C-alpha cells in the first residue's frame, strides 16, 4: 500500500470471542500488524428490522430460511454486546451506528480516537454496495433521506418481524445485554412478554 493507505478488514457475521482471541480469524495474516479493532453496534429494534427487510428482498430465501438466519444473527448480536461491555479490557473501539448517523461531533471524536483525519464528516450519498439500503435502495442523500432510526416503525406491521420480536423478548441473556447498552430497546422489548404472541387454544 502507498503511504497514507488504510486497510480495513470486515469480519461481518463473525464473533471474535468465538475464536478465543488467540486463533486468527484472518487466515495466515499476522494480526499483530493491525493497528486496532473496531466493533460496530446498532440498537436492536432497528437493526433486526433492517436485517429482516434485507432478507425478505432476497427471493433465494424461504420464510423458514430467512428466519433461521435472523435468529442465529440475534445470538451473535447478543455476544457482540457482551464483547462491548469488555471494550476497555479488550482494547476495542466501539462505534455506535445510531450515534454515528446523527452526530458529526461523535464521528469526529471517533476518528480522532482512531488517529484518522477528518477529511469529510458528512454522511454523503447512499451507496450501492450490497444493494444499497434495504428500505431506500441507493437513492438520495444519507444526511437527509436515510431514516435509519425509523426502521422498527416501518416494520411494526410485519407479521414475521412481530414473531421475531416476541421470541427475542423471551431471551433473558439478550435482554440483560441490551439493558447495559440499549436500555430503551430492552424496556420496549420486555413489554412484549406481557402479551402472548397469539392464542392457540382454539386450534386444539
CNS distance restraints for C-alpha pairs under 8 A (distance, minus, plus):
assign (resid   1 and name CA) (resid   5 and name CA) 5.81 0.50 0.50
assign (resid  11 and name CA) (resid  15 and name CA) 7.96 0.50 0.50
assign (resid  13 and name CA) (resid  73 and name CA) 7.45 0.50 0.50
assign (resid  13 and name CA) (resid  76 and name CA) 7.48 0.50 0.50
assign (resid  14 and name CA) (resid  18 and name CA) 7.96 0.50 0.50
assign (resid  14 and name CA) (resid  76 and name CA) 7.83 0.50 0.50
assign (resid  15 and name CA) (resid  19 and name CA) 7.74 0.50 0.50
assign (resid  15 and name CA) (resid  76 and name CA) 6.53 0.50 0.50
assign (resid  15 and name CA) (resid  79 and name CA) 7.20 0.50 0.50
assign (resid  15 and name CA) (resid  80 and name CA) 6.63 0.50 0.50
assign (resid  16 and name CA) (resid  20 and name CA) 6.97 0.50 0.50
assign (resid  16 and name CA) (resid  21 and name CA) 6.28 0.50 0.50
assign (resid  16 and name CA) (resid  25 and name CA) 7.54 0.50 0.50
assign (resid  17 and name CA) (resid  21 and name CA) 5.95 0.50 0.50
assign (resid  17 and name CA) (resid  83 and name CA) 7.53 0.50 0.50
assign (resid  19 and name CA) (resid  23 and name CA) 5.37 0.50 0.50
assign (resid  19 and name CA) (resid  24 and name CA) 7.38 0.50 0.50
assign (resid  19 and name CA) (resid  25 and name CA) 7.32 0.50 0.50
assign (resid  24 and name CA) (resid  28 and name CA) 7.63 0.50 0.50
assign (resid  24 and name CA) (resid  29 and name CA) 7.73 0.50 0.50
assign (resid  24 and name CA) (resid  31 and name CA) 7.00 0.50 0.50
assign (resid  26 and name CA) (resid  31 and name CA) 7.46 0.50 0.50
assign (resid  30 and name CA) (resid  34 and name CA) 7.86 0.50 0.50
assign (resid  36 and name CA) (resid  91 and name CA) 7.80 0.50 0.50
assign (resid  36 and name CA) (resid  92 and name CA) 7.36 0.50 0.50
assign (resid  36 and name CA) (resid  93 and name CA) 7.79 0.50 0.50
assign (resid  36 and name CA) (resid 114 and name CA) 7.91 0.50 0.50
assign (resid  37 and name CA) (resid  91 and name CA) 7.26 0.50 0.50
assign (resid  37 and name CA) (resid  92 and name CA) 5.29 0.50 0.50
assign (resid  37 and name CA) (resid  93 and name CA) 6.26 0.50 0.50
assign (resid  38 and name CA) (resid  92 and name CA) 5.67 0.50 0.50
assign (resid  38 and name CA) (resid  93 and name CA) 4.71 0.50 0.50
assign (resid  38 and name CA) (resid  94 and name CA) 5.85 0.50 0.50
assign (resid  38 and name CA) (resid  95 and name CA) 7.00 0.50 0.50
assign (resid  39 and name CA) (resid  80 and name CA) 7.95 0.50 0.50
assign (resid  39 and name CA) (resid  84 and name CA) 7.42 0.50 0.50
assign (resid  39 and name CA) (resid  92 and name CA) 6.54 0.50 0.50
assign (resid  39 and name CA) (resid  93 and name CA) 6.08 0.50 0.50
assign (resid  39 and name CA) (resid  94 and name CA) 4.77 0.50 0.50
assign (resid  39 and name CA) (resid  95 and name CA) 6.05 0.50 0.50
assign (resid  40 and name CA) (resid  94 and name CA) 5.98 0.50 0.50
assign (resid  40 and name CA) (resid  95 and name CA) 4.83 0.50 0.50
assign (resid  40 and name CA) (resid  96 and name CA) 6.12 0.50 0.50
assign (resid  40 and name CA) (resid  97 and name CA) 6.59 0.50 0.50
assign (resid  41 and name CA) (resid  80 and name CA) 7.82 0.50 0.50
assign (resid  41 and name CA) (resid  81 and name CA) 7.68 0.50 0.50
assign (resid  41 and name CA) (resid  94 and name CA) 7.21 0.50 0.50
assign (resid  41 and name CA) (resid  95 and name CA) 6.16 0.50 0.50
assign (resid  41 and name CA) (resid  96 and name CA) 5.06 0.50 0.50
assign (resid  41 and name CA) (resid  97 and name CA) 5.84 0.50 0.50
assign (resid  42 and name CA) (resid  46 and name CA) 7.55 0.50 0.50
assign (resid  42 and name CA) (resid  47 and name CA) 5.98 0.50 0.50
assign (resid  42 and name CA) (resid  96 and name CA) 5.84 0.50 0.50
assign (resid  42 and name CA) (resid  97 and name CA) 5.10 0.50 0.50
assign (resid  42 and name CA) (resid  98 and name CA) 5.96 0.50 0.50
assign (resid  43 and name CA) (resid  47 and name CA) 5.99 0.50 0.50
assign (resid  43 and name CA) (resid  97 and name CA) 7.98 0.50 0.50
assign (resid  43 and name CA) (resid  98 and name CA) 6.97 0.50 0.50
assign (resid  43 and name CA) (resid 182 and name CA) 6.29 0.50 0.50
assign (resid  43 and name CA) (resid 185 and name CA) 6.95 0.50 0.50
assign (resid  44 and name CA) (resid  48 and name CA) 5.87 0.50 0.50
assign (resid  44 and name CA) (resid 178 and name CA) 7.80 0.50 0.50
assign (resid  44 and name CA) (resid 182 and name CA) 7.73 0.50 0.50
assign (resid  44 and name CA) (resid 185 and name CA) 6.51 0.50 0.50
assign (resid  45 and name CA) (resid  49 and name CA) 6.24 0.50 0.50
assign (resid  45 and name CA) (resid 151 and name CA) 7.81 0.50 0.50
assign (resid  45 and name CA) (resid 152 and name CA) 5.62 0.50 0.50
assign (resid  45 and name CA) (resid 185 and name CA) 6.46 0.50 0.50
assign (resid  46 and name CA) (resid  50 and name CA) 6.13 0.50 0.50
assign (resid  46 and name CA) (resid 148 and name CA) 7.18 0.50 0.50
assign (resid  46 and name CA) (resid 149 and name CA) 6.47 0.50 0.50
assign (resid  46 and name CA) (resid 150 and name CA) 6.95 0.50 0.50
assign (resid  46 and name CA) (resid 151 and name CA) 4.99 0.50 0.50
assign (resid  46 and name CA) (resid 152 and name CA) 4.89 0.50 0.50
assign (resid  47 and name CA) (resid  51 and name CA) 6.19 0.50 0.50
assign (resid  47 and name CA) (resid 151 and name CA) 7.84 0.50 0.50
assign (resid  48 and name CA) (resid  52 and name CA) 6.15 0.50 0.50
assign (resid  48 and name CA) (resid  70 and name CA) 7.61 0.50 0.50
assign (resid  48 and name CA) (resid  74 and name CA) 7.81 0.50 0.50
assign (resid  48 and name CA) (resid 152 and name CA) 7.90 0.50 0.50
assign (resid  49 and name CA) (resid  53 and name CA) 6.10 0.50 0.50
assign (resid  49 and name CA) (resid 151 and name CA) 5.82 0.50 0.50
assign (resid  49 and name CA) (resid 152 and name CA) 5.37 0.50 0.50
assign (resid  49 and name CA) (resid 155 and name CA) 6.23 0.50 0.50
assign (resid  49 and name CA) (resid 161 and name CA) 6.80 0.50 0.50
assign (resid  50 and name CA) (resid  54 and name CA) 6.10 0.50 0.50
assign (resid  50 and name CA) (resid 134 and name CA) 6.54 0.50 0.50
assign (resid  50 and name CA) (resid 135 and name CA) 7.76 0.50 0.50
assign (resid  50 and name CA) (resid 151 and name CA) 6.34 0.50 0.50
assign (resid  50 and name CA) (resid 152 and name CA) 7.92 0.50 0.50
assign (resid  51 and name CA) (resid  55 and name CA) 6.36 0.50 0.50
assign (resid  51 and name CA) (resid  70 and name CA) 7.14 0.50 0.50
assign (resid  52 and name CA) (resid  56 and name CA) 6.07 0.50 0.50
assign (resid  52 and name CA) (resid  66 and name CA) 7.46 0.50 0.50
assign (resid  52 and name CA) (resid  67 and name CA) 7.80 0.50 0.50
assign (resid  52 and name CA) (resid  70 and name CA) 6.73 0.50 0.50
assign (resid  52 and name CA) (resid 161 and name CA) 7.18 0.50 0.50
assign (resid  53 and name CA) (resid  57 and name CA) 6.47 0.50 0.50
assign (resid  53 and name CA) (resid 134 and name CA) 6.07 0.50 0.50
assign (resid  53 and name CA) (resid 135 and name CA) 7.33 0.50 0.50
assign (resid  54 and name CA) (resid  58 and name CA) 7.01 0.50 0.50
assign (resid  54 and name CA) (resid 134 and name CA) 4.98 0.50 0.50
assign (resid  55 and name CA) (resid  61 and name CA) 7.07 0.50 0.50
assign (resid  55 and name CA) (resid  66 and name CA) 6.03 0.50 0.50
assign (resid  56 and name CA) (resid  61 and name CA) 7.51 0.50 0.50
assign (resid  56 and name CA) (resid  66 and name CA) 7.34 0.50 0.50
assign (resid  57 and name CA) (resid 134 and name CA) 7.70 0.50 0.50
assign (resid  61 and name CA) (resid  65 and name CA) 5.55 0.50 0.50
assign (resid  61 and name CA) (resid  66 and name CA) 5.63 0.50 0.50
assign (resid  62 and name CA) (resid  66 and name CA) 6.15 0.50 0.50
assign (resid  63 and name CA) (resid  67 and name CA) 6.19 0.50 0.50
assign (resid  64 and name CA) (resid  68 and name CA) 6.11 0.50 0.50
assign (resid  65 and name CA) (resid  69 and name CA) 6.34 0.50 0.50
assign (resid  66 and name CA) (resid  70 and name CA) 6.22 0.50 0.50
assign (resid  67 and name CA) (resid  71 and name CA) 6.09 0.50 0.50
assign (resid  67 and name CA) (resid 160 and name CA) 8.00 0.50 0.50
assign (resid  67 and name CA) (resid 164 and name CA) 7.84 0.50 0.50
assign (resid  68 and name CA) (resid  72 and name CA) 6.25 0.50 0.50
assign (resid  69 and name CA) (resid  73 and name CA) 6.08 0.50 0.50
assign (resid  70 and name CA) (resid  74 and name CA) 6.16 0.50 0.50
assign (resid  71 and name CA) (resid  75 and name CA) 6.58 0.50 0.50
assign (resid  71 and name CA) (resid 164 and name CA) 7.64 0.50 0.50
assign (resid  72 and name CA) (resid  76 and name CA) 6.51 0.50 0.50
assign (resid  73 and name CA) (resid  77 and name CA) 5.99 0.50 0.50
assign (resid  74 and name CA) (resid  78 and name CA) 6.22 0.50 0.50
assign (resid  74 and name CA) (resid 168 and name CA) 7.84 0.50 0.50
assign (resid  75 and name CA) (resid  79 and name CA) 6.48 0.50 0.50
assign (resid  75 and name CA) (resid 174 and name CA) 7.76 0.50 0.50
assign (resid  76 and name CA) (resid  80 and name CA) 6.22 0.50 0.50
assign (resid  77 and name CA) (resid  81 and name CA) 6.35 0.50 0.50
assign (resid  78 and name CA) (resid  82 and name CA) 6.42 0.50 0.50
assign (resid  78 and name CA) (resid 173 and name CA) 7.52 0.50 0.50
assign (resid  78 and name CA) (resid 174 and name CA) 5.37 0.50 0.50
assign (resid  78 and name CA) (resid 177 and name CA) 6.49 0.50 0.50
assign (resid  78 and name CA) (resid 178 and name CA) 7.77 0.50 0.50
assign (resid  79 and name CA) (resid  83 and name CA) 6.30 0.50 0.50
assign (resid  80 and name CA) (resid  84 and name CA) 6.25 0.50 0.50
assign (resid  81 and name CA) (resid  85 and name CA) 6.50 0.50 0.50
assign (resid  81 and name CA) (resid 177 and name CA) 5.96 0.50 0.50
assign (resid  81 and name CA) (resid 178 and name CA) 7.23 0.50 0.50
assign (resid  81 and name CA) (resid 181 and name CA) 7.18 0.50 0.50
assign (resid  82 and name CA) (resid  86 and name CA) 7.02 0.50 0.50
assign (resid  82 and name CA) (resid 177 and name CA) 6.25 0.50 0.50
assign (resid  83 and name CA) (resid  87 and name CA) 6.43 0.50 0.50
assign (resid  84 and name CA) (resid  92 and name CA) 7.54 0.50 0.50
assign (resid  84 and name CA) (resid  94 and name CA) 6.60 0.50 0.50
assign (resid  85 and name CA) (resid 180 and name CA) 7.88 0.50 0.50
assign (resid  85 and name CA) (resid 181 and name CA) 7.99 0.50 0.50
assign (resid  86 and name CA) (resid  90 and name CA) 6.11 0.50 0.50
assign (resid  87 and name CA) (resid  91 and name CA) 5.70 0.50 0.50
assign (resid  87 and name CA) (resid  92 and name CA) 4.73 0.50 0.50
assign (resid  87 and name CA) (resid  93 and name CA) 6.77 0.50 0.50
assign (resid  87 and name CA) (resid  94 and name CA) 7.03 0.50 0.50
assign (resid  88 and name CA) (resid  92 and name CA) 6.43 0.50 0.50
assign (resid  95 and name CA) (resid 100 and name CA) 7.31 0.50 0.50
assign (resid  95 and name CA) (resid 110 and name CA) 7.63 0.50 0.50
assign (resid  96 and name CA) (resid 100 and name CA) 6.07 0.50 0.50
assign (resid  97 and name CA) (resid 101 and name CA) 6.12 0.50 0.50
assign (resid  98 and name CA) (resid 102 and name CA) 6.66 0.50 0.50
assign (resid  98 and name CA) (resid 148 and name CA) 7.75 0.50 0.50
assign (resid  98 and name CA) (resid 149 and name CA) 7.15 0.50 0.50
assign (resid  99 and name CA) (resid 103 and name CA) 5.93 0.50 0.50
assign (resid  99 and name CA) (resid 106 and name CA) 6.87 0.50 0.50
assign (resid 100 and name CA) (resid 104 and name CA) 7.22 0.50 0.50
assign (resid 100 and name CA) (resid 106 and name CA) 6.10 0.50 0.50
assign (resid 100 and name CA) (resid 107 and name CA) 5.63 0.50 0.50
assign (resid 101 and name CA) (resid 123 and name CA) 7.40 0.50 0.50
assign (resid 103 and name CA) (resid 107 and name CA) 6.49 0.50 0.50
assign (resid 104 and name CA) (resid 108 and name CA) 6.22 0.50 0.50
assign (resid 104 and name CA) (resid 121 and name CA) 6.25 0.50 0.50
assign (resid 104 and name CA) (resid 122 and name CA) 7.26 0.50 0.50
assign (resid 105 and name CA) (resid 109 and name CA) 6.13 0.50 0.50
assign (resid 106 and name CA) (resid 110 and name CA) 6.22 0.50 0.50
assign (resid 107 and name CA) (resid 111 and name CA) 6.20 0.50 0.50
assign (resid 107 and name CA) (resid 121 and name CA) 7.05 0.50 0.50
assign (resid 108 and name CA) (resid 112 and name CA) 6.12 0.50 0.50
assign (resid 108 and name CA) (resid 118 and name CA) 6.47 0.50 0.50
assign (resid 108 and name CA) (resid 121 and name CA) 7.14 0.50 0.50
assign (resid 109 and name CA) (resid 113 and name CA) 6.21 0.50 0.50
assign (resid 110 and name CA) (resid 114 and name CA) 6.22 0.50 0.50
assign (resid 111 and name CA) (resid 115 and name CA) 6.05 0.50 0.50
assign (resid 111 and name CA) (resid 116 and name CA) 5.01 0.50 0.50
assign (resid 111 and name CA) (resid 117 and name CA) 6.61 0.50 0.50
assign (resid 111 and name CA) (resid 118 and name CA) 6.71 0.50 0.50
assign (resid 112 and name CA) (resid 116 and name CA) 5.83 0.50 0.50
assign (resid 112 and name CA) (resid 117 and name CA) 7.05 0.50 0.50
assign (resid 112 and name CA) (resid 118 and name CA) 7.89 0.50 0.50
assign (resid 122 and name CA) (resid 143 and name CA) 6.97 0.50 0.50
assign (resid 123 and name CA) (resid 141 and name CA) 7.89 0.50 0.50
assign (resid 123 and name CA) (resid 142 and name CA) 5.59 0.50 0.50
assign (resid 123 and name CA) (resid 143 and name CA) 5.38 0.50 0.50
assign (resid 124 and name CA) (resid 141 and name CA) 6.15 0.50 0.50
assign (resid 124 and name CA) (resid 142 and name CA) 5.70 0.50 0.50
assign (resid 124 and name CA) (resid 143 and name CA) 6.48 0.50 0.50
assign (resid 125 and name CA) (resid 139 and name CA) 7.93 0.50 0.50
assign (resid 125 and name CA) (resid 140 and name CA) 6.34 0.50 0.50
assign (resid 125 and name CA) (resid 141 and name CA) 4.55 0.50 0.50
assign (resid 125 and name CA) (resid 142 and name CA) 5.35 0.50 0.50
assign (resid 125 and name CA) (resid 143 and name CA) 7.79 0.50 0.50
assign (resid 126 and name CA) (resid 132 and name CA) 6.82 0.50 0.50
assign (resid 126 and name CA) (resid 133 and name CA) 7.52 0.50 0.50
assign (resid 126 and name CA) (resid 137 and name CA) 7.93 0.50 0.50
assign (resid 126 and name CA) (resid 138 and name CA) 5.11 0.50 0.50
assign (resid 126 and name CA) (resid 139 and name CA) 6.29 0.50 0.50
assign (resid 126 and name CA) (resid 140 and name CA) 6.15 0.50 0.50
assign (resid 126 and name CA) (resid 141 and name CA) 5.84 0.50 0.50
assign (resid 126 and name CA) (resid 142 and name CA) 5.28 0.50 0.50
assign (resid 126 and name CA) (resid 146 and name CA) 7.74 0.50 0.50
assign (resid 127 and name CA) (resid 132 and name CA) 5.51 0.50 0.50
assign (resid 127 and name CA) (resid 133 and name CA) 7.88 0.50 0.50
assign (resid 127 and name CA) (resid 138 and name CA) 5.59 0.50 0.50
assign (resid 128 and name CA) (resid 132 and name CA) 4.32 0.50 0.50
assign (resid 128 and name CA) (resid 133 and name CA) 7.92 0.50 0.50
assign (resid 128 and name CA) (resid 137 and name CA) 7.36 0.50 0.50
assign (resid 128 and name CA) (resid 138 and name CA) 5.25 0.50 0.50
assign (resid 131 and name CA) (resid 137 and name CA) 6.51 0.50 0.50
assign (resid 131 and name CA) (resid 138 and name CA) 7.31 0.50 0.50
assign (resid 132 and name CA) (resid 136 and name CA) 7.40 0.50 0.50
assign (resid 132 and name CA) (resid 137 and name CA) 4.52 0.50 0.50
assign (resid 132 and name CA) (resid 138 and name CA) 4.69 0.50 0.50
assign (resid 133 and name CA) (resid 137 and name CA) 4.33 0.50 0.50
assign (resid 133 and name CA) (resid 138 and name CA) 6.12 0.50 0.50
assign (resid 136 and name CA) (resid 146 and name CA) 7.22 0.50 0.50
assign (resid 140 and name CA) (resid 144 and name CA) 7.88 0.50 0.50
assign (resid 140 and name CA) (resid 145 and name CA) 5.80 0.50 0.50
assign (resid 140 and name CA) (resid 146 and name CA) 7.61 0.50 0.50
assign (resid 141 and name CA) (resid 145 and name CA) 5.38 0.50 0.50
assign (resid 141 and name CA) (resid 146 and name CA) 6.96 0.50 0.50
assign (resid 142 and name CA) (resid 146 and name CA) 4.76 0.50 0.50
assign (resid 147 and name CA) (resid 151 and name CA) 7.35 0.50 0.50
assign (resid 150 and name CA) (resid 154 and name CA) 6.27 0.50 0.50
assign (resid 151 and name CA) (resid 155 and name CA) 6.29 0.50 0.50
assign (resid 152 and name CA) (resid 156 and name CA) 5.85 0.50 0.50
assign (resid 155 and name CA) (resid 161 and name CA) 6.69 0.50 0.50
assign (resid 156 and name CA) (resid 161 and name CA) 7.01 0.50 0.50
assign (resid 156 and name CA) (resid 162 and name CA) 6.88 0.50 0.50
assign (resid 157 and name CA) (resid 161 and name CA) 7.83 0.50 0.50
assign (resid 157 and name CA) (resid 162 and name CA) 7.42 0.50 0.50
assign (resid 158 and name CA) (resid 162 and name CA) 6.27 0.50 0.50
assign (resid 159 and name CA) (resid 163 and name CA) 6.21 0.50 0.50
assign (resid 160 and name CA) (resid 164 and name CA) 6.25 0.50 0.50
assign (resid 161 and name CA) (resid 165 and name CA) 6.19 0.50 0.50
assign (resid 162 and name CA) (resid 166 and name CA) 6.26 0.50 0.50
assign (resid 163 and name CA) (resid 167 and name CA) 6.40 0.50 0.50
assign (resid 163 and name CA) (resid 197 and name CA) 7.00 0.50 0.50
assign (resid 164 and name CA) (resid 168 and name CA) 6.10 0.50 0.50
assign (resid 165 and name CA) (resid 169 and name CA) 5.95 0.50 0.50
assign (resid 165 and name CA) (resid 189 and name CA) 7.07 0.50 0.50
assign (resid 165 and name CA) (resid 192 and name CA) 7.82 0.50 0.50
assign (resid 166 and name CA) (resid 170 and name CA) 6.78 0.50 0.50
assign (resid 166 and name CA) (resid 189 and name CA) 7.99 0.50 0.50
assign (resid 166 and name CA) (resid 192 and name CA) 6.14 0.50 0.50
assign (resid 166 and name CA) (resid 193 and name CA) 7.12 0.50 0.50
assign (resid 166 and name CA) (resid 197 and name CA) 6.37 0.50 0.50
assign (resid 167 and name CA) (resid 171 and name CA) 6.95 0.50 0.50
assign (resid 168 and name CA) (resid 174 and name CA) 7.32 0.50 0.50
assign (resid 168 and name CA) (resid 189 and name CA) 7.75 0.50 0.50
assign (resid 169 and name CA) (resid 175 and name CA) 7.02 0.50 0.50
assign (resid 169 and name CA) (resid 189 and name CA) 5.36 0.50 0.50
assign (resid 169 and name CA) (resid 190 and name CA) 5.37 0.50 0.50
assign (resid 169 and name CA) (resid 191 and name CA) 7.92 0.50 0.50
assign (resid 169 and name CA) (resid 192 and name CA) 6.31 0.50 0.50
assign (resid 169 and name CA) (resid 193 and name CA) 6.22 0.50 0.50
assign (resid 170 and name CA) (resid 190 and name CA) 7.72 0.50 0.50
assign (resid 170 and name CA) (resid 193 and name CA) 6.60 0.50 0.50
assign (resid 171 and name CA) (resid 175 and name CA) 6.36 0.50 0.50
assign (resid 172 and name CA) (resid 176 and name CA) 6.16 0.50 0.50
assign (resid 173 and name CA) (resid 177 and name CA) 6.29 0.50 0.50
assign (resid 174 and name CA) (resid 178 and name CA) 6.03 0.50 0.50
assign (resid 175 and name CA) (resid 179 and name CA) 5.98 0.50 0.50
assign (resid 175 and name CA) (resid 186 and name CA) 5.63 0.50 0.50
assign (resid 175 and name CA) (resid 189 and name CA) 7.98 0.50 0.50
assign (resid 175 and name CA) (resid 190 and name CA) 7.41 0.50 0.50
assign (resid 176 and name CA) (resid 180 and name CA) 6.78 0.50 0.50
assign (resid 176 and name CA) (resid 186 and name CA) 7.92 0.50 0.50
assign (resid 177 and name CA) (resid 181 and name CA) 6.68 0.50 0.50
assign (resid 178 and name CA) (resid 182 and name CA) 4.98 0.50 0.50
assign (resid 178 and name CA) (resid 183 and name CA) 5.99 0.50 0.50
assign (resid 178 and name CA) (resid 185 and name CA) 7.00 0.50 0.50
assign (resid 178 and name CA) (resid 186 and name CA) 5.38 0.50 0.50
assign (resid 179 and name CA) (resid 183 and name CA) 4.18 0.50 0.50
assign (resid 179 and name CA) (resid 184 and name CA) 7.67 0.50 0.50
assign (resid 179 and name CA) (resid 185 and name CA) 7.77 0.50 0.50
assign (resid 179 and name CA) (resid 186 and name CA) 5.36 0.50 0.50
assign (resid 179 and name CA) (resid 187 and name CA) 7.65 0.50 0.50
assign (resid 182 and name CA) (resid 186 and name CA) 6.36 0.50 0.50
assign (resid 183 and name CA) (resid 187 and name CA) 6.09 0.50 0.50
assign (resid 184 and name CA) (resid 188 and name CA) 6.24 0.50 0.50
assign (resid 185 and name CA) (resid 189 and name CA) 5.96 0.50 0.50
assign (resid 186 and name CA) (resid 190 and name CA) 5.97 0.50 0.50
assign (resid 187 and name CA) (resid 191 and name CA) 6.57 0.50 0.50
assign (resid 188 and name CA) (resid 192 and name CA) 7.52 0.50 0.50
assign (resid 189 and name CA) (resid 193 and name CA) 7.89 0.50 0.50
assign (resid 190 and name CA) (resid 194 and name CA) 7.83 0.50 0.50
assign (resid 191 and name CA) (resid 195 and name CA) 7.68 0.50 0.50
assign (resid 192 and name CA) (resid 196 and name CA) 7.72 0.50 0.50
assign (resid 200 and name CA) (resid 204 and name CA) 7.39 0.50 0.50
